[in-house]
Amino acid sequence: MSIEFKTPLHVGTPNIGDRTLFLEYVDQMFDRRWLTNHGELVAEFENQLKDYLGVRHCVVMCSGTIALEIATRAMGLTGEVILPALTFVATAHALQWQGITPVFCDIDPETLCLNPAEVEQLISPRTTGILGVHVYGRGCDVHGLQAVADAHQIQLLFDAAHAFGNTLNGKKIGGFGECEVFSFHATKFFNSFEGGVVATNNDALVEKIRLMQNFGFSSWDRVDHIGTNGKMTEVCAAMGLANFQSVDKFRAINQRNRDRYAQRIETIPGLRLVEHCAVEDRSAANAQYVVVEVLEDYPLSRDELMERLHAENILVRRYFWPGCHRMEPYKTLHPHVGSRLPFTEDILERILLFPTGEAISMPIIDRIFARVKQWI
Ligand code: T4K
């Protein structure tokens, strides 16, 4: 039988907005001969993001990872920080890279995000913060986590890399905790090639973040703090500004694809589509990850299904298998941590993420599932 798709279908094929608009911004950039270091496009991008996310400050960065590192450093986090293991490894690396110990905590099987009661159990005298992750764009129990943070006088921030534009009980993600960090990597729903942003309502924190992202410079010849280079370039801001005009279109495409996946998956016993948000947050949800659970009554194991799909050029992913705690250096540093993460380990053995975004259409989804149906 011939391979189903000649061109591979990837999870993470970029969405690309109005190319003419992008090139106009790039022309302006060349005309000004201002390529990076807080140019006009970066300033405009930050303003638009601030309005969109409904926060007082947005600082765009060269990547989501660097944004996380700078945010946690500016917050003064040290010692131990509690986070989930069901996340991209960058969340843990951003801490470990600065000598902070990531303490992996189990998820709530309902939210797939940090379970506040479990977080509380892991607080030690060395704990300075909680780093929640709105995994797959699903919102954390932000109020439960804030209550734990307040009770123990520690700080809370969120990795919102998957949640751009999403709401939680109708409130835009971006303004919870001390700050929230988004990624604008090429594979994200909304991208600036590479990039990220720290969103916050904390005036003092944003000052530190701005210093730290620019080597600590407060003026031409004055350095007030240790810092690094976390700046976003003008060409990335141009991509961000151009793509920003298409955010509603990208969301509509993802929601349409997601609904089609739901219809097709419903007809297949043993496969279940993971809810991407609560009902009241559906209209805002970016639906950038189509997460499917392969249950015990499905005739193939998750990995067998993945191999068959890969053989057809349908490049589904097991994000975030095997879990950060089973990747280095965490695996060696904390070899037994998996035993306290039963829900995390369980879900990691069952999930497969399917491609979506602009490059995926309803006929493509139908063809994927015509193939899947042949295997049951
Ligand atoms: N926190 C969380 C929760 C995150 O998910 C991430 C990033 C971060 C923090 C860190 O943010 P950044 O520092 O990245 O801004 C990809 C992305 O590189 C990563 O940004 C993302 N999460 C993660 C979930 O996915 P990989 O290692 O899986 O990428 P890769 O190279 O396998 O690409 C994924 C697929 O996308 C490939 O099958 C091909 C396709 N692709 C990729 C690129 C770059 C394209 O079709 N075109 C492209 O230009 O991590």
Boltz pocket constraint, residues with backbone or C-beta under 6 A from the ligand:
constraints:
  - pocket:
      binder: B
      contacts: [[A, 10], [A, 11], [A, 12], [A, 13], [A, 14], [A, 63], [A, 64], [A, 65], [A, 66], [A, 87], [A, 88], [A, 90], [A, 91], [A, 133], [A, 159], [A, 161], [A, 162], [A, 182], [A, 183], [A, 184], [A, 185], [A, 186], [A, 187], [A, 194], [A, 195], [A, 196], [A, 315], [A, 319]]
      max_distance: 6.0
